[in-house]
Amino acid sequence: MRAGGLRFHAVESDRSIADRPLVLLLHGFGEFWWTWRHQLPALTAAGYRAVAVDLRGYGDSDKPPRGYDGWTLAGDTHALIRALGHSSASLVGHADGGLVCWATATLHPRAIDRVVVVSSPHPRALRQGVLFNAEERSSFLAPFIHNQLPRIGERRLTRGNGAFIDEYFHAQSGEAWQETADFAEAIERNRLAIQIPGVAHCSLEYRRWAFRSQFRPDGWRFMEVMDKRLDQPFLALRGREDDYILDSLMADSEHWARDFTYRTVAGAGHFLHQEAPDAVNAEVLDHLGA
């Protein structure tokens, strides 16, 4: 579909239910729409129109050279809602996709009904955590700095037929999921997806803007605009074994949402929605139906 001047690849379980409430699913770094394979059928069966999207620069969506800033990504989400024929939607986002959820809810509040963020704190909570929490800084900041170097980050992601994905998923997920066939399939599919021409560069542009904008006026303005308490009900989820996004960051995000619920799930890491899909689906459906 076309939205905001770009072509986006979107997947839904049943295209005949366009009149149902829309739930837009936004994936994280190094992934694509398939990451929501467990949520799509559950949401559809519960009476929602669930649509999983390849974000700008990922999968089969367009890969423009620019537009990976918070303003534009929020505009993409708003345009997607309109292109799907709806005036509003609920959002579910993981990691980078969750940051897009925070931005869209802030910049286009009338278009967003409810939000679920998975392993994705508010951008200002994340910045404060990296600045003032040594443990968070050591786990989070090093990859961001490494990826600022031109071409080196791209080669790191694609070398060995996407071996980085294998390393990344093993490092950030819980041990229980790693022993399953579902994990092996996730590794295989995402290794292929990161090798699609242009994906490695575009996926790093998200992180490059997030880092570099902290030292530029556009980033300062974005953080100023984001310093707003939102009215949409938020559900924040985190796996207790997630060493990448710490508990304090998710809990501190409550400052930017008037109606904020925070839950943790035992035995899961950074990819909570894939590692413990039944628990996540139950929490998401409960939140959307509240």
MARMARVEX-191081 format. One record per residue: residue in one letter; x, y, z of N, C-alpha, C in turn. Coordinates in steps of 0.2 Angstrom, whole numbers, plus 5000, padded with zeros to 4 digits. Example, Ala and Ser with C-alpha at 12.3 -4.5 7.8 and 13.67 -1.06 7.14 Angstrom:
2
resn_n_x_n_y_n_z_ca_x_ca_y_ca_z_c_x_c_y_c_z
A_5066_4972_5039_5062_4978_5039_5066_4984_5039
S_5064_4989_5035_5068_4995_5036_5064_5000_5039
end
This chain:
290
resn_n_x_n_y_n_z_ca_x_ca_y_ca_z_c_x_c_y_c_z
M_5004_4994_5000_5000_5000_5000_5004_5006_5000
R_5002_5012_4998_5005_5018_4998_5003_5023_5003
A_5007_5026_5007_5006_5030_5013_5011_5035_5013
G_5009_5041_5014_5014_5047_5014_5019_5047_5009
G_5018_5045_5003_5022_5045_4997_5027_5039_4997
L_5026_5034_5001_5030_5028_5001_5026_5022_5000
R_5029_5017_4998_5026_5010_4997_5028_5006_5003
F_5023_5004_5007_5024_5000_5013_5021_4993_5012
H_5025_4988_5014_5022_4981_5014_5019_4979_5021
A_5012_4977_5020_5008_4976_5026_5005_4969_5026
V_5004_4966_5031_5001_4959_5031_4996_4959_5037
E_4990_4956_5035_4985_4955_5040_4982_4948_5038
S_4979_4945_5044_4976_4938_5043_4970_4937_5039
D_4966_4942_5039_4960_4942_5035_4958_4949_5032
R_4958_4950_5026_4957_4956_5023_4950_4958_5022
S_4946_4954_5024_4938_4955_5023_4935_4958_5029
I_4939_4960_5034_4937_4963_5041_4939_4970_5042
A_4939_4974_5036_4942_4981_5037_4938_4985_5041
D_4931_4983_5043_4927_4988_5047_4928_4987_5055
R_4933_4982_5057_4934_4981_5064_4939_4986_5066
P_4940_4987_5073_4945_4992_5076_4952_4990_5074
L_4956_4995_5071_4963_4993_5069_4968_4993_5074
V_4972_4988_5074_4978_4987_5078_4984_4987_5073
L_4988_4992_5074_4994_4992_5070_5000_4989_5074
L_5004_4984_5071_5010_4981_5074_5016_4983_5071
L_5021_4986_5075_5027_4989_5073_5033_4985_5076
H_5037_4983_5071_5042_4978_5073_5049_4982_5076
G_5053_4979_5078_5059_4982_5081_5065_4981_5076
F_5071_4983_5079_5078_4983_5075_5079_4975_5073
G_5081_4975_5067_5084_4968_5064_5078_4963_5063
E_5072_4966_5063_5066_4961_5061_5062_4964_5055
F_5056_4961_5055_5051_4963_5050_5044_4961_5052
W_5039_4962_5048_5033_4960_5050_5032_4954_5053
W_5035_4949_5051_5035_4942_5053_5035_4941_5061
T_5039_4946_5064_5040_4945_5071_5033_4945_5075
W_5027_4947_5072_5021_4947_5075_5017_4941_5073
R_5020_4936_5071_5016_4930_5068_5012_4927_5074
H_5013_4928_5080_5009_4925_5085_5004_4929_5087
Q_5004_4936_5086_4999_4941_5088_4994_4942_5083
L_4996_4941_5076_4991_4942_5071_4985_4938_5072
P_4985_4931_5072_4979_4927_5073_4975_4928_5079
A_4979_4930_5085_4975_4931_5091_4971_4937_5091
L_4974_4942_5088_4970_4949_5088_4964_4948_5083
T_4965_4945_5077_4960_4944_5073_4954_4940_5076
A_4956_4934_5079_4951_4930_5082_4947_4934_5087
A_4950_4939_5090_4947_4943_5096_4943_4948_5093
G_4943_4949_5086_4938_4954_5084_4941_4961_5081
Y_4948_4961_5080_4952_4967_5078_4954_4966_5071
R_4955_4971_5068_4959_4971_5061_4966_4972_5063
A_4970_4967_5063_4977_4967_5065_4981_4967_5059
V_4986_4972_5058_4990_4973_5052_4997_4974_5055
A_5002_4970_5052_5009_4970_5054_5012_4973_5048
V_5017_4978_5049_5020_4982_5044_5027_4981_5044
D_5030_4981_5038_5037_4982_5037_5039_4990_5038
L_5042_4992_5043_5043_4999_5044_5048_5002_5038
R_5048_5008_5037_5052_5011_5032_5059_5009_5032
G_5061_5006_5026_5068_5004_5026_5069_4996_5027
Y_5064_4993_5029_5064_4986_5031_5060_4982_5026
G_5062_4975_5026_5058_4970_5022_5056_4972_5015
D_5050_4972_5013_5048_4974_5006_5045_4981_5006
S_5046_4985_5011_5044_4992_5011_5049_4996_5007
D_5048_5002_5005_5052_5007_5002_5058_5008_5007
K_5064_5010_5004_5070_5011_5007_5073_5018_5005
P_5070_5023_5007_5072_5030_5005_5079_5031_5009
P_5083_5036_5006_5089_5038_5009_5089_5042_5016
R_5083_5044_5017_5082_5048_5023_5075_5047_5026
G_5074_5051_5032_5067_5050_5035_5067_5045_5040
Y_5072_5044_5044_5072_5040_5050_5073_5043_5056
D_5070_5049_5056_5069_5053_5062_5062_5052_5065
G_5062_5054_5072_5056_5053_5075_5050_5056_5072
W_5051_5062_5069_5045_5066_5066_5042_5062_5060
T_5047_5060_5056_5045_5057_5050_5042_5050_5051
L_5045_5046_5056_5042_5039_5057_5035_5040_5060
A_5034_5045_5065_5027_5046_5067_5022_5048_5062
G_5025_5052_5057_5020_5053_5051_5019_5047_5047
D_5024_5043_5046_5022_5036_5043_5017_5032_5046
T_5017_5032_5052_5012_5028_5056_5005_5031_5055
H_5005_5038_5056_4998_5041_5055_4996_5040_5047
A_5000_5041_5043_4998_5040_5036_4996_5033_5034
L_4999_5028_5037_4997_5021_5037_4990_5020_5039
I_4988_5023_5045_4981_5022_5048_4976_5025_5043
R_4978_5031_5040_4973_5034_5035_4973_5030_5029
A_4979_5027_5026_4979_5023_5020_4975_5016_5021
L_4974_5014_5027_4970_5008_5028_4963_5009_5029
G_4961_5016_5029_4954_5018_5029_4951_5019_5036
H_4956_5020_5041_4953_5022_5047_4955_5029_5050
S_4952_5031_5054_4953_5038_5057_4958_5037_5063
S_4958_5031_5066_4962_5030_5072_4964_5023_5073
A_4968_5021_5077_4971_5014_5078_4974_5014_5085
S_4974_5007_5087_4979_5006_5093_4985_5003_5090
L_4991_5005_5094_4997_5003_5092_5000_4998_5096
V_5004_4993_5093_5008_4989_5097_5015_4989_5094
G_5020_4990_5098_5027_4991_5095_5032_4988_5100
H_5037_4985_5097_5043_4982_5100_5049_4986_5099
A_5053_4988_5104_5060_4991_5103_5059_4997_5099
D_5062_4998_5093_5062_5004_5089_5055_5005_5087
G_5051_5000_5086_5044_5001_5084_5040_5004_5090
G_5042_5002_5096_5039_5005_5102_5040_5013_5102
L_5047_5014_5101_5048_5022_5101_5044_5025_5096
V_5043_5022_5090_5038_5025_5085_5031_5026_5088
C_5029_5021_5092_5022_5022_5095_5022_5028_5100
W_5027_5029_5104_5028_5035_5109_5027_5041_5105
A_5031_5041_5099_5031_5047_5095_5025_5049_5092
T_5021_5043_5089_5015_5044_5086_5010_5047_5090
A_5010_5044_5096_5005_5045_5101_5005_5053_5103
T_5012_5055_5103_5013_5062_5105_5011_5067_5100
L_5014_5065_5094_5013_5070_5088_5006_5070_5085
H_5003_5064_5085_4996_5063_5082_4991_5060_5087
P_4990_5063_5092_4986_5060_5098_4979_5058_5096
R_4976_5062_5091_4969_5060_5090_4968_5054_5086
A_4974_5052_5083_4974_5046_5078_4975_5039_5082
I_4977_5040_5089_4979_5034_5093_4974_5033_5098
D_4972_5027_5099_4967_5025_5104_4971_5022_5110
R_4974_5017_5109_4978_5014_5115_4985_5012_5112
V_4989_5011_5117_4996_5009_5115_4999_5003_5119
V_5002_4999_5116_5006_4993_5120_5013_4994_5117
V_5018_4995_5122_5025_4995_5120_5029_4989_5124
V_5033_4986_5120_5036_4980_5122_5044_4981_5122
S_5047_4981_5128_5054_4982_5128_5056_4989_5125
S_5052_4994_5126_5053_5000_5123_5051_5006_5128
P_5055_5009_5131_5054_5014_5136_5053_5021_5132
H_5050_5026_5135_5049_5032_5133_5056_5035_5131
P_5056_5039_5125_5063_5041_5123_5067_5045_5128
R_5063_5049_5132_5066_5053_5137_5069_5049_5143
A_5065_5044_5145_5067_5039_5150_5073_5035_5148
L_5073_5034_5141_5079_5030_5138_5085_5035_5139
R_5085_5041_5137_5090_5046_5137_5093_5047_5144
Q_5088_5048_5149_5090_5048_5156_5094_5042_5158
G_5091_5036_5156_5094_5030_5159_5101_5029_5156
V_5102_5031_5150_5109_5030_5147_5114_5036_5150
L_5111_5041_5152_5116_5047_5154_5118_5045_5162
F_5113_5043_5165_5114_5043_5173_5114_5036_5176
N_5113_5030_5172_5113_5023_5174_5119_5020_5171
A_5124_5018_5175_5130_5015_5172_5129_5008_5169
E_5124_5005_5172_5123_4998_5169_5119_4998_5163
E_5114_5003_5162_5111_5004_5156_5115_5007_5150
R_5120_5011_5152_5124_5014_5147_5129_5009_5145
S_5131_5004_5149_5136_4999_5146_5133_4994_5142
S_5126_4993_5143_5123_4988_5139_5120_4991_5132
F_5119_4997_5132_5115_5000_5127_5119_5005_5122
L_5124_5009_5125_5127_5014_5122_5132_5011_5117
A_5136_5006_5118_5142_5004_5114_5139_5002_5107
P_5134_4998_5106_5132_4997_5099_5130_5003_5095
F_5127_5008_5099_5125_5014_5096_5131_5018_5093
I_5136_5019_5097_5142_5022_5095_5146_5018_5089
H_5146_5012_5090_5149_5008_5084_5146_5009_5078
N_5139_5009_5078_5135_5010_5072_5135_5017_5069
Q_5139_5022_5072_5139_5028_5069_5144_5028_5063
L_5149_5023_5063_5154_5023_5058_5151_5021_5051
P_5152_5025_5046_5149_5023_5039_5152_5017_5037
R_5148_5013_5034_5149_5006_5031_5151_5001_5036
I_5155_5002_5041_5157_4997_5046_5151_4994_5049
G_5146_4998_5051_5140_4995_5054_5136_4990_5049
E_5136_4992_5043_5132_4988_5038_5136_4982_5037
R_5142_4982_5036_5146_4976_5035_5145_4971_5041
R_5145_4974_5047_5144_4970_5053_5137_4966_5053
L_5132_4970_5051_5126_4966_5050_5125_4961_5045
T_5129_4962_5039_5128_4957_5034_5133_4952_5033
R_5139_4953_5036_5144_4948_5036_5142_4941_5038
G_5145_4936_5034_5143_4929_5036_5135_4927_5035
N_5133_4930_5030_5125_4929_5028_5121_4931_5034
G_5122_4937_5037_5118_4939_5042_5120_4936_5049
A_5126_4934_5050_5127_4930_5057_5126_4935_5063
F_5126_4941_5062_5125_4946_5067_5118_4944_5070
I_5113_4943_5066_5107_4942_5069_5107_4936_5074
D_5110_4930_5072_5111_4925_5076_5114_4927_5083
E_5119_4931_5083_5123_4933_5089_5118_4938_5093
Y_5115_4942_5090_5111_4947_5093_5105_4944_5096
F_5101_4939_5093_5096_4936_5096_5098_4931_5102
H_5104_4928_5101_5106_4924_5107_5108_4928_5113
A_5111_4934_5112_5113_4938_5117_5107_4941_5121
Q_5102_4943_5117_5096_4947_5120_5090_4943_5122
S_5090_4936_5121_5084_4932_5122_5085_4928_5128
G_5079_4925_5131_5080_4921_5136_5082_4914_5134
E_5084_4910_5138_5087_4903_5137_5081_4898_5134
A_5076_4899_5137_5070_4894_5136_5068_4894_5128
W_5068_4900_5126_5066_4901_5118_5071_4899_5114
Q_5077_4899_5116_5083_4897_5112_5083_4890_5110
E_5080_4886_5114_5080_4879_5113_5074_4876_5109
T_5070_4881_5106_5064_4879_5102_5065_4879_5095
A_5061_4876_5091_5061_4876_5084_5059_4883_5081
D_5055_4887_5085_5052_4893_5084_5058_4898_5084
F_5063_4897_5088_5069_4902_5088_5073_4901_5082
A_5074_4894_5081_5078_4893_5075_5075_4896_5068
E_5069_4896_5068_5066_4898_5062_5066_4906_5062
A_5065_4909_5068_5066_4916_5068_5073_4919_5066
I_5078_4915_5068_5085_4917_5066_5086_4916_5059
E_5083_4911_5056_5084_4910_5049_5081_4915_5045
R_5074_4917_5046_5071_4922_5043_5074_4929_5043
N_5076_4930_5049_5079_4937_5050_5086_4938_5048
R_5089_4932_5047_5096_4933_5044_5095_4934_5036
L_5090_4931_5033_5088_4933_5026_5086_4940_5025
A_5082_4942_5030_5079_4949_5029_5084_4954_5030
I_5089_4953_5034_5094_4959_5035_5098_4959_5029
Q_5098_4954_5025_5103_4954_5019_5099_4957_5013
I_5093_4959_5013_5089_4962_5008_5093_4969_5006
P_5094_4970_5000_5098_4976_4998_5095_4982_5001
G_5099_4986_5005_5097_4992_5008_5095_4992_5015
V_5093_4986_5018_5090_4985_5024_5095_4986_5030
A_5101_4984_5029_5106_4985_5034_5107_4992_5035
H_5108_4996_5030_5109_5003_5030_5103_5007_5033
C_5097_5005_5031_5091_5009_5033_5090_5007_5041
S_5091_5001_5043_5090_4999_5050_5095_5003_5054
L_5101_5004_5052_5106_5008_5056_5104_5015_5056
E_5101_5018_5051_5099_5025_5051_5094_5027_5056
Y_5090_5022_5059_5086_5024_5065_5090_5025_5071
R_5095_5021_5072_5100_5022_5077_5105_5028_5076
R_5107_5029_5070_5111_5035_5069_5108_5041_5071
W_5101_5042_5069_5098_5048_5070_5097_5049_5078
A_5095_5043_5081_5093_5043_5088_5099_5046_5092
F_5105_5044_5090_5112_5046_5093_5114_5053_5091
R_5114_5054_5085_5117_5061_5082_5112_5066_5084
S_5106_5065_5084_5101_5071_5085_5101_5073_5092
Q_5105_5070_5097_5105_5072_5104_5110_5078_5104
F_5114_5079_5098_5119_5085_5098_5117_5090_5093
R_5110_5090_5090_5108_5094_5085_5101_5097_5087
P_5100_5103_5084_5094_5107_5086_5087_5102_5085
D_5087_5098_5079_5081_5095_5078_5080_5089_5083
G_5085_5086_5086_5084_5082_5091_5082_5085_5098
W_5085_5091_5099_5083_5095_5105_5075_5096_5105
R_5073_5099_5099_5066_5100_5098_5062_5094_5099
F_5064_5089_5096_5060_5083_5096_5059_5081_5104
M_5065_5081_5108_5064_5079_5115_5060_5084_5119
E_5060_5090_5117_5055_5095_5120_5048_5093_5118
V_5047_5092_5112_5040_5090_5110_5037_5084_5114
M_5042_5079_5115_5040_5073_5118_5039_5073_5125
D_5041_5079_5128_5040_5080_5136_5033_5082_5137
K_5029_5077_5136_5021_5079_5136_5018_5072_5139
R_5014_5073_5144_5010_5068_5147_5004_5066_5143
L_5004_5060_5141_4999_5057_5136_4993_5055_5139
D_4987_5056_5135_4981_5054_5138_4979_5047_5136
Q_4982_5044_5131_4980_5037_5129_4982_5032_5134
P_4978_5027_5135_4980_5021_5140_4986_5018_5137
F_4992_5017_5141_4998_5013_5139_4999_5007_5143
L_5001_5002_5140_5003_4996_5143_5010_4994_5141
A_5015_4994_5146_5022_4993_5145_5023_4986_5147
L_5027_4982_5143_5028_4975_5144_5036_4974_5143
R_5039_4970_5148_5046_4968_5148_5047_4961_5150
G_5052_4958_5147_5054_4951_5149_5059_4952_5155
R_5058_4948_5160_5063_4949_5166_5070_4948_5165
E_5071_4944_5159_5078_4942_5158_5081_4947_5153
D_5078_4952_5151_5080_4957_5146_5086_4961_5149
D_5092_4960_5147_5098_4964_5150_5099_4970_5146
Y_5095_4971_5140_5096_4977_5136_5092_4983_5138
I_5086_4982_5139_5082_4987_5142_5080_4985_5149
L_5083_4989_5154_5082_4988_5161_5075_4990_5164
D_5073_4987_5169_5067_4988_5173_5066_4995_5174
S_5071_4998_5176_5070_5005_5179_5067_5010_5173
L_5070_5009_5167_5068_5013_5161_5061_5012_5159
M_5058_5006_5160_5051_5004_5158_5047_5008_5164
A_5049_5007_5170_5045_5009_5175_5045_5017_5175
D_5050_5020_5174_5051_5027_5174_5047_5031_5168
S_5045_5027_5163_5041_5029_5157_5034_5031_5160
E_5032_5029_5165_5025_5031_5168_5024_5039_5168
H_5030_5042_5169_5030_5049_5170_5026_5053_5164
W_5026_5049_5158_5024_5052_5152_5017_5049_5149
A_5014_5046_5154_5007_5043_5152_5003_5044_5158
R_4997_5047_5158_4992_5047_5163_4990_5040_5165
D_4988_5036_5161_4985_5029_5162_4991_5024_5160
F_4995_5022_5164_5001_5018_5163_5001_5012_5167
T_5001_5006_5163_5001_4999_5167_5008_4996_5164
Y_5012_4994_5169_5018_4990_5168_5018_4983_5170
R_5020_4979_5166_5020_4971_5168_5026_4968_5165
T_5029_4964_5169_5035_4960_5167_5033_4952_5167
V_5036_4949_5162_5035_4942_5161_5041_4938_5163
A_5040_4933_5167_5046_4929_5169_5048_4924_5163
G_5055_4923_5163_5057_4918_5158_5058_4920_5151
A_5058_4927_5150_5058_4929_5144_5063_4935_5144
G_5066_4937_5138_5071_4942_5137_5068_4948_5133
H_5072_4950_5128_5071_4956_5125_5065_4955_5119
F_5065_4949_5117_5060_4948_5112_5053_4944_5115
L_5051_4948_5120_5045_4945_5124_5040_4942_5120
H_5037_4946_5115_5031_4944_5111_5032_4938_5107
Q_5039_4936_5106_5040_4930_5102_5042_4924_5107
E_5045_4926_5113_5047_4921_5118_5041_4919_5122
A_5036_4923_5124_5031_4921_5128_5024_4924_5125
P_5022_4921_5119_5017_4924_5115_5010_4924_5119
D_5009_4918_5122_5002_4917_5125_5002_4923_5131
A_5007_4924_5135_5006_4929_5140_5006_4936_5137
V_5009_4937_5132_5009_4944_5129_5002_4945_5126
N_4999_4940_5122_4993_4940_5119_4987_4942_5124
A_4988_4938_5130_4983_4939_5135_4983_4947_5138
E_4989_4949_5139_4990_4956_5141_4988_4961_5136
V_4989_4960_5130_4987_4965_5125_4980_4965_5124
L_4977_4959_5124_4969_4959_5123_4966_4962_5129
D_4968_4961_5135_4965_4963_5140_4966_4971_5140
H_4971_4974_5138_4972_4981_5138_4968_4984_5132
L_4968_4981_5126_4964_4984_5121_4956_4984_5122
G_4954_4979_5126_4947_4978_5128_4945_4981_5134
A_4949_4985_5138_4948_4988_5144_4943_4993_5143
end
